[in-house]
């Protein structure tokens, strides 16, 4: 079982969006028994909060299933528990470097690196543009799934 962890600042917008998009893609590909997906926060601001309304709305509009959940905080122990840890932006990558001791096993990547771009997934908490964030998350998750299945 390949274990994927998506992270962002508060775990209410981008990382749960990526979690649910990826779970949907994995299910459609018939790989739910081979790939597990979850998401967590790198900061405590929203711990316990459900997925942001804007993220739920965009997922609903795209027919992507999601469930009620609570934002949870990533810990150093999660580095050992997951095979791939995917950050959304430069701040996340800096936080992950500190939390993982510099990523000694090469498990950490920024989501859009899977589409060959070293740029951030914009945080819709600030931009209000959940559509643009969804397009980036969808493209990154599709590329991540291709990467996982070609190396399997």
Z-matrix of the N, CA and C atoms (Angstrom, degrees):
N
C 1 1.466
C 2 1.524 1 108.38
N 3 1.319 2 116.78 1 123.27
C 4 1.465 3 123.40 2 175.71
C 5 1.526 4 107.20 3 -88.53
N 6 1.331 5 116.94 4 125.08
C 7 1.465 6 121.61 5 -176.34
C 8 1.530 7 110.43 6 -108.23
N 9 1.347 8 114.75 7 120.70
C 10 1.453 9 122.48 8 -177.03
C 11 1.527 10 109.41 9 -109.75
N 12 1.333 11 116.65 10 134.65
C 13 1.469 12 122.47 11 176.14
C 14 1.524 13 108.75 12 -124.97
N 15 1.332 14 115.82 13 120.05
C 16 1.460 15 121.62 14 173.07
C 17 1.516 16 108.19 15 -95.72
N 18 1.329 17 117.07 16 138.12
C 19 1.459 18 120.82 17 178.57
C 20 1.526 19 110.65 18 -131.87
N 21 1.323 20 114.39 19 150.06
C 22 1.462 21 121.84 20 170.63
C 23 1.521 22 106.68 21 -149.53
N 24 1.304 23 116.82 22 -173.29
C 25 1.459 24 120.81 23 -175.29
C 26 1.532 25 112.11 24 -56.77
N 27 1.327 26 117.61 25 -60.29
C 28 1.465 27 120.46 26 -172.11
C 29 1.506 28 116.54 27 -112.74
N 30 1.348 29 118.02 28 -7.69
C 31 1.465 30 122.29 29 177.97
C 32 1.529 31 112.77 30 65.49
N 33 1.344 32 115.76 31 36.81
C 34 1.465 33 118.36 32 174.43
C 35 1.530 34 112.46 33 -126.13
N 36 1.333 35 118.67 34 -17.78
C 37 1.467 36 120.66 35 -177.63
C 38 1.531 37 111.65 36 -115.95
N 39 1.324 38 116.69 37 -78.40
C 40 1.461 39 120.79 38 -171.29
C 41 1.521 40 114.28 39 -72.92
N 42 1.329 41 118.61 40 -49.40
C 43 1.467 42 118.49 41 -175.84
C 44 1.529 43 112.62 42 -67.48
N 45 1.344 44 120.58 43 -39.21
C 46 1.462 45 116.70 44 174.73
C 47 1.531 46 112.06 45 -69.20
N 48 1.340 47 117.11 46 -31.54
C 49 1.460 48 119.08 47 175.04
C 50 1.531 49 108.92 48 -59.98
N 51 1.329 50 116.67 49 -47.72
C 52 1.466 51 121.08 50 178.64
C 53 1.529 52 110.78 51 -63.05
N 54 1.323 53 116.87 52 -40.72
C 55 1.467 54 120.19 53 178.86
C 56 1.526 55 110.98 54 -57.74
N 57 1.323 56 116.87 55 -50.49
C 58 1.466 57 119.85 56 -175.60
C 59 1.528 58 112.00 57 -72.79
N 60 1.327 59 117.73 58 -36.05
C 61 1.468 60 120.45 59 175.88
C 62 1.527 61 109.10 60 -63.18
N 63 1.330 62 116.73 61 -46.89
C 64 1.470 63 120.65 62 -178.16
C 65 1.521 64 110.97 63 -65.37
N 66 1.324 65 117.56 64 -42.91
C 67 1.478 66 119.73 65 177.46
C 68 1.522 67 110.40 66 -58.08
N 69 1.332 68 116.59 67 -40.90
C 70 1.459 69 121.31 68 179.29
C 71 1.532 70 110.83 69 -64.27
N 72 1.320 71 117.50 70 -45.80
C 73 1.464 72 121.60 71 178.89
C 74 1.531 73 111.30 72 -63.90
N 75 1.320 74 116.18 73 -41.90
C 76 1.474 75 121.21 74 179.24
C 77 1.528 76 109.58 75 -63.41
N 78 1.324 77 116.77 76 -43.64
C 79 1.470 78 120.88 77 178.62
C 80 1.527 79 110.35 78 -62.78
N 81 1.324 80 117.04 79 -46.44
C 82 1.469 81 120.79 80 179.39
C 83 1.524 82 111.98 81 -60.60
N 84 1.321 83 116.94 82 -33.25
C 85 1.462 84 122.02 83 -179.91
C 86 1.527 85 112.22 84 -81.56
N 87 1.338 86 117.43 85 -3.30
C 88 1.455 87 120.99 86 -179.34
C 89 1.513 88 113.38 87 71.82
N 90 1.334 89 116.88 88 29.19
C 91 1.462 90 120.97 89 -174.97
C 92 1.523 91 113.55 90 -114.87
N 93 1.327 92 117.43 91 16.13
C 94 1.469 93 120.70 92 -176.82
C 95 1.524 94 112.34 93 -60.95
N 96 1.323 95 117.84 94 -23.16
C 97 1.461 96 120.73 95 178.21
C 98 1.534 97 112.07 96 -86.28
N 99 1.350 98 116.50 97 -4.59
C 100 1.460 99 120.88 98 -177.59
C 101 1.526 100 113.86 99 -116.00
N 102 1.344 101 116.59 100 -21.40
C 103 1.467 102 120.81 101 -176.50
C 104 1.524 103 109.26 102 -132.09
N 105 1.324 104 116.84 103 123.76
C 106 1.469 105 121.17 104 175.66
C 107 1.527 106 108.15 105 -110.61
N 108 1.333 107 115.50 106 145.04
C 109 1.459 108 121.49 107 -172.79
C 110 1.521 109 109.97 108 -134.59
N 111 1.325 110 116.39 109 136.65
C 112 1.460 111 121.83 110 172.63
C 113 1.527 112 108.76 111 -148.86
N 114 1.326 113 116.12 112 -179.16
C 115 1.461 114 120.37 113 178.41
C 116 1.525 115 110.16 114 -146.88
N 117 1.337 116 114.55 115 154.98
C 118 1.462 117 121.08 116 179.74
C 119 1.526 118 110.38 117 -148.85
N 120 1.325 119 115.09 118 169.12
C 121 1.461 120 123.64 119 -179.64
C 122 1.522 121 110.79 120 -98.28
N 123 1.317 122 115.10 121 155.86
C 124 1.453 123 120.95 122 172.98
C 125 1.527 124 111.86 123 -103.65
N 126 1.331 125 116.54 124 -7.24
C 127 1.469 126 122.26 125 178.03
C 128 1.525 127 108.97 126 -134.79
N 129 1.306 128 116.67 127 160.29
C 130 1.469 129 122.21 128 -172.47
C 131 1.533 130 114.72 129 -86.95
N 132 1.312 131 119.47 130 -6.27
C 133 1.468 132 123.73 131 -172.10
C 134 1.529 133 114.46 132 -45.50
N 135 1.323 134 116.95 133 -44.42
C 136 1.471 135 121.48 134 -170.74
C 137 1.531 136 113.62 135 -115.59
N 138 1.318 137 118.12 136 14.28
C 139 1.463 138 120.77 137 -177.91
C 140 1.529 139 109.43 138 -52.69
N 141 1.325 140 115.32 139 128.92
C 142 1.455 141 121.48 140 -179.54
C 143 1.519 142 113.92 141 92.76
N 144 1.335 143 117.87 142 -14.18
C 145 1.461 144 121.20 143 -179.35
C 146 1.527 145 110.94 144 -77.46
N 147 1.323 146 115.72 145 150.87
C 148 1.462 147 121.83 146 175.14
C 149 1.535 148 108.63 147 -78.21
N 150 1.302 149 116.15 148 172.40
C 151 1.455 150 123.11 149 176.40
C 152 1.531 151 109.54 150 -58.50
N 153 1.314 152 116.25 151 138.61
C 154 1.467 153 122.56 152 -179.44
C 155 1.537 154 110.72 153 -56.87
N 156 1.299 155 115.91 154 142.69
C 157 1.465 156 122.80 155 -179.90
C 158 1.532 157 111.81 156 -53.58
N 159 1.335 158 117.93 157 -42.09
C 160 1.465 159 121.41 158 -179.93
C 161 1.519 160 112.63 159 -62.50
N 162 1.328 161 116.96 160 -38.26
C 163 1.463 162 120.95 161 176.60
C 164 1.526 163 110.02 162 -68.17
N 165 1.323 164 116.94 163 -43.72
C 166 1.466 165 119.71 164 178.41
C 167 1.533 166 110.72 165 -60.39
N 168 1.324 167 116.61 166 -41.21
C 169 1.472 168 120.53 167 -179.20
C 170 1.522 169 112.10 168 -63.88
N 171 1.323 170 117.61 169 -43.07
C 172 1.466 171 120.40 170 -178.59
C 173 1.525 172 110.51 171 -69.25
N 174 1.327 173 117.22 172 -37.54
C 175 1.469 174 120.22 173 177.28
C 176 1.525 175 110.22 174 -66.20
N 177 1.312 176 116.91 175 -43.91
C 178 1.459 177 121.69 176 178.52
C 179 1.534 178 110.77 177 -59.57
N 180 1.334 179 116.52 178 -43.89
C 181 1.465 180 121.83 179 -179.23
C 182 1.530 181 111.73 180 -63.80
N 183 1.336 182 116.80 181 -27.95
C 184 1.469 183 121.56 182 -179.52
C 185 1.532 184 112.57 183 -94.50
N 186 1.325 185 116.55 184 0.08
C 187 1.462 186 119.71 185 -179.77
C 188 1.519 187 113.25 186 71.45
N 189 1.323 188 116.63 187 27.88
C 190 1.470 189 121.06 188 -179.81
C 191 1.524 190 108.40 189 -98.37
N 192 1.326 191 116.74 190 119.36
C 193 1.471 192 119.88 191 -178.75
C 194 1.535 193 111.88 192 -64.14
N 195 1.311 194 114.56 193 144.97
C 196 1.464 195 121.30 194 174.72
C 197 1.517 196 107.27 195 -148.19
N 198 1.314 197 115.11 196 164.79
C 199 1.459 198 119.78 197 -179.78
C 200 1.524 199 109.30 198 -133.16
N 201 1.320 200 114.64 199 162.66
C 202 1.468 201 120.42 200 175.03
C 203 1.519 202 107.21 201 -63.90
N 204 1.314 203 116.23 202 140.61
C 205 1.458 204 120.65 203 -176.24
C 206 1.521 205 108.90 204 -154.09
N 207 1.306 206 116.39 205 173.65
C 208 1.461 207 122.15 206 176.21
C 209 1.518 208 109.00 207 -127.55
N 210 1.323 209 115.96 208 131.78
C 211 1.454 210 120.70 209 176.66
C 212 1.530 211 109.06 210 -57.56
N 213 1.325 212 115.07 211 136.24
C 214 1.466 213 121.77 212 -179.28
C 215 1.526 214 108.88 213 -127.62
N 216 1.307 215 116.21 214 153.90
C 217 1.463 216 122.54 215 -176.73
C 218 1.529 217 111.25 216 -93.54
N 219 1.333 218 116.12 217 131.63
C 220 1.460 219 120.48 218 173.24
C 221 1.521 220 108.80 219 -70.52
N 222 1.328 221 115.91 220 142.95
C 223 1.463 222 121.95 221 176.15
C 224 1.527 223 109.44 222 -121.77
N 225 1.300 224 116.46 223 168.07
C 226 1.460 225 121.06 224 178.03
C 227 1.525 226 111.12 225 -58.80
N 228 1.325 227 117.74 226 -32.61
C 229 1.471 228 121.42 227 179.41
C 230 1.522 229 112.16 228 -64.06
N 231 1.315 230 117.23 229 -26.01
C 232 1.469 231 120.34 230 178.59
C 233 1.526 232 111.89 231 -64.60
N 234 1.304 233 116.92 232 -23.86
C 235 1.475 234 119.42 233 178.47
C 236 1.527 235 110.40 234 -59.77
N 237 1.317 236 116.97 235 -39.58
C 238 1.465 237 120.70 236 178.37
C 239 1.522 238 112.06 237 -76.14
N 240 1.320 239 117.45 238 -29.28
C 241 1.464 240 121.91 239 -173.12
C 242 1.532 241 114.43 240 -79.32
N 243 1.343 242 117.55 241 -19.83
C 244 1.469 243 120.59 242 -175.16
C 245 1.519 244 111.42 243 -117.91
N 246 1.326 245 115.46 244 149.34
C 247 1.467 246 121.65 245 179.30
C 248 1.525 247 112.34 246 -86.19
N 249 1.339 248 116.36 247 -36.47
C 250 1.467 249 122.75 248 179.57
C 251 1.514 250 108.14 249 -131.43
N 252 1.318 251 116.15 250 130.34
C 253 1.463 252 121.56 251 177.41
C 254 1.525 253 106.48 252 -121.74
N 255 1.328 254 115.16 253 119.17
C 256 1.458 255 121.21 254 -169.69
C 257 1.525 256 110.29 255 -115.14
N 258 1.331 257 116.26 256 117.27
C 259 1.457 258 122.68 257 176.40
C 260 1.518 259 111.21 258 -94.53
N 261 1.325 260 115.83 259 162.90
C 262 1.462 261 121.54 260 -175.97
C 263 1.525 262 113.92 261 -102.19
N 264 1.328 263 117.41 262 -26.44
C 265 1.467 264 118.19 263 -175.54
C 266 1.530 265 110.97 264 -151.00
N 267 1.314 266 114.80 265 178.29
C 268 1.465 267 121.47 266 -177.21
C 269 1.525 268 111.77 267 -59.82
N 270 1.320 269 116.64 268 -41.83
C 271 1.470 270 120.23 269 178.44
C 272 1.532 271 110.08 270 -60.96
N 273 1.325 272 116.98 271 -43.95
C 274 1.465 273 120.45 272 177.78
C 275 1.522 274 110.83 273 -59.77
N 276 1.330 275 116.29 274 -42.40
C 277 1.457 276 120.12 275 -178.16
C 278 1.536 277 110.86 276 -65.51
N 279 1.324 278 116.65 277 -38.10
C 280 1.468 279 120.34 278 176.01
C 281 1.528 280 110.69 279 -65.31
N 282 1.339 281 116.34 280 -43.86
C 283 1.468 282 120.62 281 177.70
C 284 1.528 283 110.64 282 -61.73
N 285 1.331 284 116.24 283 -42.54
C 286 1.469 285 120.50 284 -179.96
C 287 1.525 286 111.34 285 -65.42
N 288 1.307 287 117.92 286 -38.44
C 289 1.471 288 120.73 287 178.29
C 290 1.524 289 110.10 288 -60.69
N 291 1.342 290 116.46 289 -42.95
C 292 1.469 291 120.20 290 178.47
C 293 1.532 292 111.01 291 -66.47
N 294 1.320 293 116.39 292 -46.58
C 295 1.466 294 121.50 293 -175.38
C 296 1.527 295 112.80 294 -67.20
N 297 1.333 296 116.82 295 -32.61
C 298 1.466 297 120.38 296 -175.43
C 299 1.522 298 113.15 297 -100.93
N 300 1.322 299 116.82 298 6.63
C 301 1.465 300 118.94 299 -179.10
C 302 1.516 301 112.02 300 68.33
N 303 1.333 302 116.90 301 32.78
C 304 1.460 303 120.40 302 177.40
C 305 1.524 304 114.07 303 90.01
N 306 1.328 305 117.80 304 12.78
C 307 1.466 306 122.25 305 178.03
C 308 1.527 307 112.58 306 56.00
N 309 1.334 308 117.53 307 60.35
C 310 1.462 309 120.74 308 -175.17
C 311 1.532 310 114.65 309 -62.95
N 312 1.338 311 117.44 310 -22.44
C 313 1.479 312 119.62 311 -178.54
C 314 1.532 313 112.74 312 -103.45
N 315 1.320 314 116.85 313 8.30
C 316 1.462 315 120.01 314 175.15
C 317 1.523 316 114.73 315 63.70
N 318 1.322 317 117.34 316 38.65
C 319 1.466 318 122.06 317 -178.54
C 320 1.520 319 113.34 318 -92.14
N 321 1.329 320 117.59 319 -14.50
C 322 1.458 321 122.36 320 -169.29
C 323 1.533 322 110.84 321 -101.41
N 324 1.345 323 114.90 322 130.79
C 325 1.474 324 120.59 323 174.85
C 326 1.517 325 109.59 324 -143.74
N 327 1.309 326 115.02 325 156.32
C 328 1.465 327 120.56 326 172.70
C 329 1.527 328 107.59 327 -84.09
N 330 1.322 329 117.21 328 138.86
C 331 1.466 330 121.88 329 -172.89
C 332 1.523 331 113.19 330 -52.10
N 333 1.315 332 117.41 331 -47.94
C 334 1.463 333 118.30 332 -174.20
C 335 1.524 334 113.52 333 -74.47
N 336 1.331 335 117.80 334 -5.23
C 337 1.469 336 119.29 335 173.09
C 338 1.527 337 110.19 336 -64.96
N 339 1.326 338 116.88 337 -24.30
C 340 1.470 339 120.50 338 179.32
C 341 1.527 340 112.06 339 -69.82
N 342 1.335 341 117.46 340 -19.18
C 343 1.469 342 119.98 341 174.85
C 344 1.529 343 110.08 342 -104.35
N 345 1.330 344 116.13 343 13.43
C 346 1.454 345 121.05 344 176.09
C 347 1.520 346 114.48 345 81.54
N 348 1.336 347 116.94 346 18.89
C 349 1.457 348 120.55 347 -179.65
C 350 1.527 349 109.78 348 -121.81
N 351 1.314 350 115.51 349 135.32
C 352 1.465 351 120.65 350 177.06
C 353 1.527 352 108.76 351 -104.08
N 354 1.315 353 115.52 352 64.69
C 355 1.463 354 120.67 353 177.27
C 356 1.517 355 108.70 354 -132.15
N 357 1.321 356 114.41 355 166.90
C 358 1.458 357 121.20 356 -176.94
C 359 1.520 358 111.87 357 -82.44
N 360 1.333 359 115.31 358 150.25
C 361 1.462 360 121.76 359 163.78
C 362 1.524 361 104.43 360 -82.74
N 363 1.322 362 116.50 361 117.13
C 364 1.463 363 120.64 362 -176.38
C 365 1.528 364 110.73 363 -60.69
N 366 1.318 365 115.38 364 140.95
C 367 1.463 366 121.19 365 -179.42
C 368 1.528 367 109.51 366 -84.81
N 369 1.339 368 117.77 367 111.49
C 370 1.461 369 119.82 368 -177.69
C 371 1.527 370 113.17 369 -69.30
N 372 1.317 371 117.22 370 -12.31
C 373 1.470 372 120.51 371 173.42
C 374 1.525 373 108.35 372 -58.00
N 375 1.343 374 115.76 373 -37.28
C 376 1.460 375 121.43 374 -179.11
C 377 1.531 376 112.55 375 -95.32
N 378 1.339 377 117.23 376 -39.78
C 379 1.466 378 120.12 377 -175.12
C 380 1.522 379 112.53 378 -82.83
N 381 1.341 380 116.81 379 -29.17
C 382 1.457 381 120.99 380 -173.95
C 383 1.520 382 112.83 381 75.81
N 384 1.337 383 117.20 382 -1.04
C 385 1.463 384 121.51 383 -175.89
C 386 1.529 385 110.79 384 -98.87
N 387 1.319 386 115.70 385 80.55
C 388 1.464 387 121.18 386 -179.34
C 389 1.521 388 111.16 387 -68.31
N 390 1.314 389 117.48 388 -27.57
C 391 1.467 390 121.72 389 178.92
C 392 1.527 391 110.93 390 -64.41
N 393 1.340 392 117.32 391 -47.96
C 394 1.467 393 120.54 392 179.14
C 395 1.529 394 110.33 393 -63.16
N 396 1.315 395 116.79 394 -41.14
C 397 1.468 396 120.42 395 178.06
C 398 1.521 397 110.00 396 -63.11
N 399 1.330 398 116.92 397 -42.63
C 400 1.463 399 120.16 398 178.62
C 401 1.530 400 111.03 399 -59.95
N 402 1.320 401 118.16 400 -44.31
C 403 1.471 402 120.56 401 -179.40
C 404 1.522 403 110.76 402 -58.74
N 405 1.336 404 117.17 403 -44.14
C 406 1.468 405 120.38 404 178.42
C 407 1.527 406 111.47 405 -66.51
N 408 1.318 407 116.75 406 -44.65
C 409 1.471 408 120.87 407 -179.50
C 410 1.526 409 110.11 408 -62.14
N 411 1.319 410 117.38 409 -45.64
C 412 1.463 411 121.10 410 179.92
C 413 1.530 412 110.81 411 -60.86
N 414 1.320 413 117.53 412 -47.69
C 415 1.466 414 121.18 413 179.73
C 416 1.531 415 110.71 414 -61.42
N 417 1.337 416 116.83 415 -44.41
C 418 1.461 417 120.61 416 179.81
C 419 1.515 418 112.74 417 -64.46
N 420 1.329 419 116.62 418 -41.94
C 421 1.469 420 120.40 419 -179.69
C 422 1.527 421 111.52 420 -67.42
N 423 1.323 422 117.01 421 -40.20
C 424 1.474 423 120.00 422 177.78
C 425 1.522 424 110.79 423 -62.39
N 426 1.330 425 116.47 424 -42.27
C 427 1.463 426 120.36 425 179.02
C 428 1.527 427 111.05 426 -68.20
N 429 1.334 428 117.00 427 -39.34
C 430 1.463 429 120.93 428 176.40
C 431 1.526 430 110.77 429 -60.33
N 432 1.333 431 116.77 430 -44.73
C 433 1.464 432 119.87 431 179.18
C 434 1.530 433 110.89 432 -62.59
N 435 1.331 434 117.66 433 -41.81
C 436 1.479 435 120.08 434 176.30
C 437 1.518 436 110.11 435 -59.11
N 438 1.324 437 116.17 436 -43.88
C 439 1.460 438 121.51 437 -179.70
C 440 1.528 439 110.69 438 -62.08
N 441 1.309 440 117.16 439 -43.70
C 442 1.476 441 121.42 440 -179.48
C 443 1.518 442 111.38 441 -66.30
N 444 1.320 443 117.45 442 -39.00
C 445 1.471 444 119.60 443 -175.92
C 446 1.522 445 112.17 444 -78.91
N 447 1.322 446 117.92 445 -27.50
C 448 1.468 447 118.21 446 177.55
C 449 1.521 448 111.82 447 -76.49
N 450 1.344 449 116.32 448 -26.15
C 451 1.465 450 119.68 449 179.78
C 452 1.520 451 112.37 450 -91.92
N 453 1.331 452 116.22 451 0.21
C 454 1.469 453 119.91 452 -178.64
C 455 1.509 454 111.57 453 -84.35
